[in-house]
């Protein structure tokens, strides 16, 4: 007759260990970025020395700037295309080539990046396109629009369709109903999609390495080539700055999705 | 009722732009990979002989088809390096996925049993590392695992070892890195199915006298199988092609297929062989890829 308790000690311990495993390495990295010592593992007191070093490293700054430009432009194009794709998939019912379309949208999510990068490079070589900012942007757009489509599609799927139908019953043209009713309701998901695309682009190493040209390395490419040569405390500082930037993005995205879910609840009883 | 259909027509037009984009930058590139995998290596820029030249007319096309060769694929089978690289990739992916399931399941289970408000917090906590750059997370482990790194310092301080252990450039370091990077991908689908499960089922089994391990093995685990499937596929497929983690954390004595492909492409500049290797990898991964897509579709339909 013994009832299982909802949350056993085993549950709490495994959850705590799992979260500690996920967060401790990042925390250690951030702490060591403020280390005054040149030796990464010897604590020499708090210092901003390595941040100074980063801001005086021209190649690193240029790579960071390149990464930011690519991330903003590819996330923007990806959000436009991904939202259109999500609308087509969740509202378009059946259209010719729908299966191929959804297949193309899901495949890059799990496809090994080496294959995606290699195939895009071969395309750019065949088109004789000069490799650099635009080829990386196109490559990142292709990858991240799939993530945007998934995020926006799940929001569209949970949306009450009677709202759109009511607008059209009242005489709205379908496109007008979409812009006036649906778009504001899915706006938080679109914002979250943009943020996800932005961080994925900022993060990508493999696809960028294949599609970029000489002299236009992104930040991950620079970090990667430095890390292969050994651990440098300056890298700790750069990584901490990237983590801080991503943390800001996450806060905005989670605020947006919170807005989205609270709207969803208030929209449901209508 | 009919308004739904009115809405459907403009929505179909929304597909045009993303469709064209994906066709141009996702489908067409594979045609090029296929084409180059069938062509001969050349010491030139680009480093392969062109196979098709459509401007030269029908005769040239026939000649081009006659010139297609499967040499690159034959090379893949005959060269031990490739066979070993594929085998190693699959061994690593199977082992890492098993470890991920063992570590991820208890965490997801713990999450699913939290009170509702805490579940949301825990979910955000699991997703955040996924947003944080994977290169940075691997780099964080290099800090910890290096010769005089934190792990060795702790082990020495606790007198568990008498001298520093070599962690970097070993398979253990690589498995730590892979498990660390992919853990959110395993936890989230598992949590999604476990959270939806009716707790009354477990309670009923307990009331009928089943000890906790039997409740888990006969009730909880079978019901969570869709989540297990999604998590396993979501981790297994990208790990097979993994390049950066083994490159930074594992030794260089045995390469996975992702690294071999990369070296062939950038160092040896043998584009045809690299393309052929990519095609083989894709074909091998096609089964789990299609499985994943079917699972995804079913879950989307259930979610509606």
Contacts between the chains, C-beta under 8 A, distances in Angstrom:
chain1	res1	chain2	res2	distance
A	1	B	207	6.6
A	2	B	206	6.6
A	3	B	203	6.1
A	3	B	206	6.3
A	3	B	207	7.2
A	4	B	202	6.0
A	4	B	203	6.0
A	4	B	206	4.5
A	4	B	212	6.7
A	4	B	215	6.8
A	6	B	113	5.5
A	6	B	199	7.2
A	7	B	110	7.7
A	7	B	113	4.8
A	7	B	114	6.7
A	8	B	113	7.7
A	10	B	106	7.3
A	10	B	110	7.9
A	11	B	106	7.7
A	11	B	109	6.4
A	11	B	110	3.9
A	11	B	113	5.1
A	12	B	110	6.6
A	14	B	106	3.6
A	14	B	107	5.6
A	14	B	109	7.2
A	14	B	110	4.9
A	15	B	106	7.9
A	15	B	107	5.8
A	15	B	110	3.4
A	15	B	111	6.3
A	15	B	114	7.5
A	15	B	122	6.9
A	17	B	107	7.8
A	18	B	103	7.1
A	18	B	104	7.8
A	18	B	106	7.3
A	18	B	107	3.4
A	18	B	110	7.4
A	18	B	183	7.5
A	18	B	187	7.4
A	19	B	107	7.8
A	19	B	122	7.7
A	19	B	125	5.8
A	19	B	126	7.7
A	21	B	103	7.9
A	21	B	180	7.2
A	21	B	183	7.4
A	22	B	125	7.5
A	22	B	126	7.1
A	22	B	129	4.9
A	22	B	180	7.7
A	22	B	183	6.5
A	22	B	184	7.6
A	23	B	125	7.9
A	23	B	129	7.3
A	25	B	137	6.6
A	25	B	140	4.0
A	25	B	141	5.8
A	25	B	143	7.7
A	25	B	144	6.0
A	25	B	180	7.1
A	26	B	129	7.2
A	26	B	132	6.6
A	26	B	136	7.6
A	26	B	137	6.7
A	26	B	140	5.7
A	28	B	140	6.6
A	28	B	143	6.6
A	28	B	144	6.4
A	28	B	150	6.2
A	29	B	136	7.2
A	29	B	139	7.2
A	29	B	140	4.1
A	29	B	143	6.0
A	32	B	143	6.4
A	39	B	148	7.6
A	40	B	143	6.1
A	40	B	146	7.7
A	41	B	143	7.5
A	41	B	146	7.2
A	41	B	148	4.8
A	41	B	149	5.6
A	41	B	150	6.8
A	41	B	153	6.9
A	42	B	148	8.0
A	80	B	17	7.9
A	81	B	17	5.9
A	81	B	18	4.4
A	81	B	21	5.6
A	82	B	18	7.1
A	84	B	14	4.3
A	84	B	15	7.1
A	84	B	17	5.6
A	84	B	18	5.2
A	85	B	14	7.5
A	85	B	15	6.7
A	85	B	18	3.8
A	85	B	19	7.8
A	87	B	11	5.4
A	87	B	14	4.5
A	88	B	11	5.6
A	88	B	12	6.3
A	88	B	14	4.3
A	88	B	15	3.5
A	88	B	18	7.2
A	88	B	19	7.9
A	89	B	15	7.8
A	91	B	7	5.9
A	91	B	8	6.3
A	91	B	11	3.7
A	91	B	14	7.8
A	92	B	8	5.7
A	92	B	11	4.1
A	92	B	12	4.4
A	92	B	14	6.9
A	92	B	15	6.2
A	93	B	4	7.9
A	93	B	5	7.5
A	93	B	8	4.5
A	93	B	11	7.8
A	95	B	12	4.4
A	95	B	15	6.5
A	97	B	19	7.2
A	101	B	15	6.2
A	101	B	18	7.9
A	101	B	19	5.7
A	101	B	22	7.4
A	102	B	297	7.7
A	103	B	293	6.4
A	104	B	22	4.3
A	104	B	23	7.4
A	104	B	26	5.4
A	104	B	27	6.6
A	105	B	18	7.8
A	105	B	22	6.8
A	106	B	292	7.7
A	106	B	293	5.2
A	106	B	296	6.0
A	107	B	26	7.4
A	107	B	289	6.6
A	107	B	293	7.5
A	108	B	26	6.6
A	110	B	233	7.4
A	110	B	234	6.7
A	110	B	237	4.7
A	110	B	238	6.2
A	110	B	289	6.4
A	110	B	292	5.8
A	111	B	237	7.7
A	111	B	238	7.9
A	111	B	241	7.9
A	111	B	285	7.9
A	111	B	289	7.4
A	112	B	237	7.2
A	112	B	238	5.7
A	112	B	240	6.5
A	112	B	241	2.2
A	112	B	242	7.4
A	112	B	258	6.5
A	112	B	281	7.0
A	112	B	285	7.3
A	113	B	238	7.6
A	113	B	241	6.9
A	113	B	243	7.4
A	114	B	241	5.1
A	114	B	243	5.5
A	114	B	258	4.7
A	114	B	261	5.5
A	114	B	262	6.5
A	114	B	278	7.2
A	115	B	33	7.9
A	115	B	241	6.5
A	115	B	278	5.1
A	115	B	281	6.5
A	115	B	282	5.9
A	118	B	33	6.6
A	118	B	261	7.1
A	118	B	265	6.5
A	118	B	274	6.7
A	118	B	275	7.2
A	118	B	278	5.3
A	119	B	29	3.5
A	119	B	30	5.5
A	119	B	32	6.6
A	119	B	33	4.8
A	119	B	278	7.3
A	120	B	25	6.7
A	120	B	29	5.3
A	122	B	29	6.2
A	122	B	32	4.2
A	122	B	33	5.8
A	122	B	36	5.9
A	122	B	271	7.5
A	122	B	275	7.0
A	123	B	25	7.2
A	123	B	28	6.2
A	123	B	29	4.2
A	123	B	32	5.4
A	125	B	46	5.1
A	126	B	32	5.4
A	138	B	25	6.1
A	139	B	25	7.6
A	141	B	21	7.5
A	141	B	25	7.8
A	142	B	21	7.1
A	142	B	22	7.1
A	142	B	25	4.4
A	142	B	26	5.9
A	145	B	18	6.6
A	145	B	21	7.2
A	145	B	22	7.9
A	149	B	18	7.5
A	153	B	300	7.9
A	154	B	303	7.5
A	157	B	300	7.1
A	157	B	303	6.4
A	157	B	304	5.9
A	158	B	303	7.9
A	161	B	4	7.0
A	164	B	3	7.6
A	164	B	7	6.3
A	165	B	3	4.6
A	165	B	4	6.7
A	165	B	7	7.9
A	168	B	3	4.4
A	168	B	6	6.6
A	168	B	7	7.0
A	169	B	3	6.5
A	174	B	6	5.5
A	174	B	7	4.7
A	174	B	9	7.4
A	174	B	10	5.0
A	174	B	11	7.9
A	175	B	10	5.3
A	177	B	7	7.3
A	178	B	7	7.7
A	178	B	10	7.5
A	196	B	131	7.6
A	199	B	131	5.2
A	199	B	133	7.9
A	202	B	133	6.9
A	203	B	133	4.4
A	203	B	134	6.3
A	203	B	135	7.0
A	205	B	135	5.6
A	205	B	244	6.0
A	206	B	243	6.0
A	206	B	244	6.6
A	220	B	133	7.1
A	220	B	135	5.2
A	223	B	135	6.0
A	223	B	136	7.8
A	223	B	139	7.2
A	224	B	135	6.4
A	224	B	244	7.3
A	227	B	135	7.8
A	227	B	139	5.6
A	227	B	142	6.8
A	227	B	248	6.5
A	228	B	247	7.9
A	228	B	248	7.1
A	231	B	139	7.9
A	231	B	142	5.8
A	231	B	143	6.3
A	231	B	146	6.2
A	235	B	139	6.4
A	236	B	143	7.3
A	239	B	133	7.5
A	239	B	136	4.3
A	239	B	139	6.1
A	239	B	140	7.5
A	242	B	133	5.8
A	242	B	136	6.2
A	243	B	132	5.9
A	243	B	133	7.6
A	243	B	136	6.6
A	246	B	131	5.7
A	246	B	132	5.7
A	246	B	133	7.1
A	249	B	131	7.4
A	250	B	128	6.1
A	250	B	131	5.5
A	254	B	124	6.5
